[in-house]
Amino acid sequence: MTLEQVKNIVKEHEVEFFLCSFVEMSGAPKAKVIPVTHLDDMAIDGAGFGGFAAGEIGQSPHDPEMASIPDFSSLTIVPWRKNLAWIASDMYVEGQSWHYCPRTILRQQLERAKQMGYIFNVGIEAEFMLLKQDQEGQYSPWDTLDTLDKPCYDLRALYRNIDMMTTLIKYMQELEWEPYANDHEDGTCQFEVNWTYADALTTADRHTFFKWMVKTLAEEQGLLATFMPKPFTNLTGNGAHFHMSLWDEENKTNLFLDQQDENGLSKLAYWFTGGILKHANAITAITNPLVNSYKRLVRIPPRSGSSWAPVYVTYGGNNRTQMIRTPAPGRIENRLSDGAANPYLATTVLLAAGLDGIENQIDPGEQNRDNLYEVSEDELELRGVYALPSTLNAAANALADDDVIKNALGNEYADYYIQVKRQEWRNYHLSVSEWERDRYLEVY
């Protein structure tokens, strides 16, 4: 989109302000408000930030200022405040592209795919919970009538939240995202909104905006919307399933589609799947980036009877106990990712692993057809099925040993990411929890 086209949009929609936005490692959006009177300046120089203050983006207090250079193709007029437009940006330092910028990292991997003749299309299923805070500061699901053991698709609970859901849908329709399926999910006060897939960068931008939009609408109702992977022990966690396919250079032909195959997948799709399975342990450090993430990846069911999350490195047909599912011909679904995943980094590593699978024609092996929550550990071992990392520390160690995934992130950024996550694990491991006090304080 040219600057002249942007100015025409500004004039047509009476935009007065821009949110020049970027994300750091966590995926949390940062921004500055730029008045439209300084659009030309923003287009050339971006918005300036002290990087160390913004989060984990590879800077210290003594480092030079970062510039957030807008990508006007991402321009999104904020539906609930139409004089305001949000723009995703790429970070630069002293005129050079910043290699600690997650969006830049994804761009580089997409360029590699493009050079191989591929466009990567992605859709993300976004799950979140709506919570309220009591006088003691504790959070719980806001709807006290939402008490079913199996609340998924419950019409009554959905209707009690219909204003929130239909407002989201209307906004997304206004943005031309084409939302098509939206429901009450498997956990108490848990919801999911789905919209049509797009090229990977567009989807990552939209997912970032979506999370901010959901949180903003919830706050207006006095609630907290959380995408935390596992907020409550007894309730289903929040996933962010990635639906993926490779298309030709013109983005007109789905290269994953083969109607003659039992799963509707081409050989290219199976190789791509094989690459993801091969690099699954390292990928997990990115797609499941929190200490809390690994409390979702378990066999032990919550109140509903199923965690709906993968535990093992497997693929199958339309089987929701697998890490990789085939929900329909021509695409695969990674069920590993959770709501805390940075969409730019997660997309990067999934694509890198898949491309490695294609380059090396990695056979994913036999697909699994069983309910993997019920197959015994001994049987799984006999089948050669192994478990995903069970802690953030184990995943970080796996990432440290995987040259393909590190190279996709940039070795310097990968080492930085590993350092941050190992420190997060140490901080958690050194903290004393209520569980420990309840269990040990009076006994010992």
Sequence and secondary structure as in RCSB ss.txt:
>XXXX:A:sequence
MTLEQVKNIVKEHEVEFFLCSFVEMSGAPKAKVIPVTHLDDMAIDGAGFGGFAAGEIGQSPHDPEMASIPDFSSL
TIVPWRKNLAWIASDMYVEGQSWHYCPRTILRQQLERAKQMGYIFNVGIEAEFMLLKQDQEGQYSPWDTLDTLDK
PCYDLRALYRNIDMMTTLIKYMQELEWEPYANDHEDGTCQFEVNWTYADALTTADRHTFFKWMVKTLAEEQGLLA
TFMPKPFTNLTGNGAHFHMSLWDEENKTNLFLDQQDENGLSKLAYWFTGGILKHANAITAITNPLVNSYKRLVRI
PPRSGSSWAPVYVTYGGNNRTQMIRTPAPGRIENRLSDGAANPYLATTVLLAAGLDGIENQIDPGEQNRDNLYEV
SEDELELRGVYALPSTLNAAANALADDDVIKNALGNEYADYYIQVKRQEWRNYHLSVSEWERDRYLEVY
>XXXX:A:secstr
  HHHHHHHHHHHT  EEEEEEE TT  EEEEEEEGGGHHHHHHH EEE HHHHSSSS  TTS  EEEEE GGG 
EE TTSTTEEEEEEEEEETTEE TT HHHHHHHHHHHHHHTT EEEEEEEEEEEEEEE TTS EEES TT   SS
 TT HHHHHHTHHHHHHHHHHHHHTT  EEEEEE SSTTEEEEEE  EEHHHHHHHHHHHHHHHHHHHHHTT EE
E  S S TTS   BEEEEEEEE TTS SBTTB TTSTTSB HHHHHHHHHHHHTHHHHHHHHS SGGGGGTS SS
  TTS   S  BS B SS TTSSEEEEETTEEEE   BTTS HHHHHHHHHHHHHHHHHTT    S   S TTTS
 HHHHHHHT  B  SSHHHHHHHHHT HHHHHHH HHHHHHHHHHHHHHHHHHHHS  HHHHHHHTTT 
